[in-house]
Amino acid sequence: MKILETRFAEVKLIEPAVFGDHRGFFMESYNEQSFRANGITHTFVQDNHSFSAEAGVLRGLHYQLNPKAQTKLVRVTAGAIYDVVVDIRKGSPTFGEWQGFILSAANKRQLLVPQGFAHGFCTLVPNCEVQYKVDALYSPEHDRGIAWNDPALAIDWPTSSPVLSDKDTKHPVLAEADINFIYEG
Ligand SMILES: Cc1cn([C@H]2C[C@H](O)[C@@H](COP(=O)(O)OP(=O)(O)O[C@H]3O[C@H](C)C(=O)[C@H](O)[C@H]3O)O2)c(=O)[nH]c1=O
C-alpha cells in the first residue's frame, strides 16, 4: 500500500496493493497491521455502506461532535465520487479550507477523514456504492452538518443542482455551525 499526502497533514489518501490476474483482482481493503505500520492506528467499530442511484447525489457536509467525533476510512466499490473534506478545527491555520478527491471503484483509492473535518461527497455517475469504516458509533444526538454550498467555503462541486436529502438542505453555514473541534498543531 502507498500513503499519499494531501494538503492537510492528517488527511491521507491510500492506494492499496491490487493483485490482478486473468480472473480479475484481489486486494486487502483493510489490514490492521499494515495500516498501523503506515500510521493509521484507529480502531474502527462500525462499517457503513451507502448506495446512490443517480449521478449528482450529494451527501454532506457531515460530522459528529466530540465526544462522538468520527474518523472515517472511505472507499468506493461501485462508480465514482468527488469526495470533499473541510477543516473545521478552531484555531487551525487551514480552518474552513477544503480539498476534493476522486475515489472510484476503478482507482480503488481510500481516503482517511480525521476527526475535526467535515465530510461530504457527490456522485459522478449513477449507481455508486460507498463503504466506510468509522472509529466511533453513530450518535444522532451528535450528528451535525454544514451547508454544502456555503459561499465562504466555495467548494467546487461537480454540480450546482445536486440531489439532496431534506436534512442536507437545512444545514447552517460554517460560520453559524455547532462545532467543538480545537486545532492541536
Ligand atoms: C450515518 C448513519 C445514518 N444512519 C441512518 C440515519 C438515517 O435514518 C439514515 C440515513 O442517514 P443519512 O441521511 O445521515 O445518511 P448520509 O446522508 O449518507 O450521511 C452520511 O454521509 C456522509 C457522507 C458522512 O460522512 C456520514 O458518514 C453520514 O452522515 O441512516 C444510521 O443508522 N447509522 C449511521 O451511521
The ligand as a MOL file (V3000), in Angstrom:
LIG
                    3D

  0  0  0     0  0            999 V3000
M  V30 BEGIN CTAB
M  V30 COUNTS 35 37 0 0 0
M  V30 BEGIN ATOM
M  V30 1 C -24.7140 7.9300 9.2060 0
M  V30 2 C -25.7130 6.9440 9.7210 0
M  V30 3 C -27.0560 7.0250 9.3960 0
M  V30 4 N -27.9310 6.1090 9.8820 0
M  V30 5 C -29.3430 6.2260 9.4940 0
M  V30 6 C -29.9710 7.5550 9.8330 0
M  V30 7 C -30.9600 7.7760 8.7110 0
M  V30 8 O -32.2130 7.1950 9.0400 0
M  V30 9 C -30.3820 7.0150 7.5290 0
M  V30 10 C -29.7160 7.9080 6.5120 0
M  V30 11 O -28.7960 8.7340 7.2140 0
M  V30 12 P -28.1470 9.9900 6.4950 0
M  V30 13 O -29.1810 10.6580 5.6410 0
M  V30 14 O -27.4500 10.8040 7.5590 0
M  V30 15 O -27.0640 9.3030 5.5620 0
M  V30 16 P -25.9740 10.0890 4.6820 0
M  V30 17 O -26.5390 11.3380 4.1310 0
M  V30 18 O -25.3830 9.0970 3.7710 0
M  V30 19 O -24.9080 10.5110 5.7880 0
M  V30 20 C -23.5560 10.0860 5.7390 0
M  V30 21 O -22.9630 10.7740 4.6780 0
M  V30 22 C -21.7850 11.4890 4.8860 0
M  V30 23 C -21.0110 11.4970 3.5970 0
M  V30 24 C -20.9390 11.0740 6.0180 0
M  V30 25 O -19.7260 11.2870 6.0350 0
M  V30 26 C -21.5630 10.4290 7.1820 0
M  V30 27 O -20.9770 9.1590 7.3910 0
M  V30 28 C -23.0030 10.2820 7.1190 0
M  V30 29 O -23.5350 11.4680 7.6830 0
M  V30 30 O -29.4050 6.1100 8.0860 0
M  V30 31 C -27.5400 5.0750 10.7120 0
M  V30 32 O -28.3640 4.2540 11.1520 0
M  V30 33 N -26.2190 4.9830 11.0640 0
M  V30 34 C -25.2860 5.8730 10.5940 0
M  V30 35 O -24.0830 5.7300 10.9250 0
M  V30 END ATOM
M  V30 BEGIN BOND
M  V30 1 1 1 2
M  V30 2 2 2 3
M  V30 3 1 2 34
M  V30 4 1 3 4
M  V30 5 1 4 5
M  V30 6 1 4 31
M  V30 7 1 5 6
M  V30 8 1 5 30
M  V30 9 1 6 7
M  V30 10 1 7 8
M  V30 11 1 7 9
M  V30 12 1 9 10
M  V30 13 1 9 30
M  V30 14 1 10 11
M  V30 15 1 11 12
M  V30 16 2 12 13
M  V30 17 1 12 14
M  V30 18 1 12 15
M  V30 19 1 15 16
M  V30 20 2 16 17
M  V30 21 1 16 18
M  V30 22 1 16 19
M  V30 23 1 19 20
M  V30 24 1 20 21
M  V30 25 1 20 28
M  V30 26 1 21 22
M  V30 27 1 22 23
M  V30 28 1 22 24
M  V30 29 2 24 25
M  V30 30 1 24 26
M  V30 31 1 26 27
M  V30 32 1 26 28
M  V30 33 1 28 29
M  V30 34 2 31 32
M  V30 35 1 31 33
M  V30 36 1 33 34
M  V30 37 2 34 35
M  V30 END BOND
M  V30 END CTAB
M  END
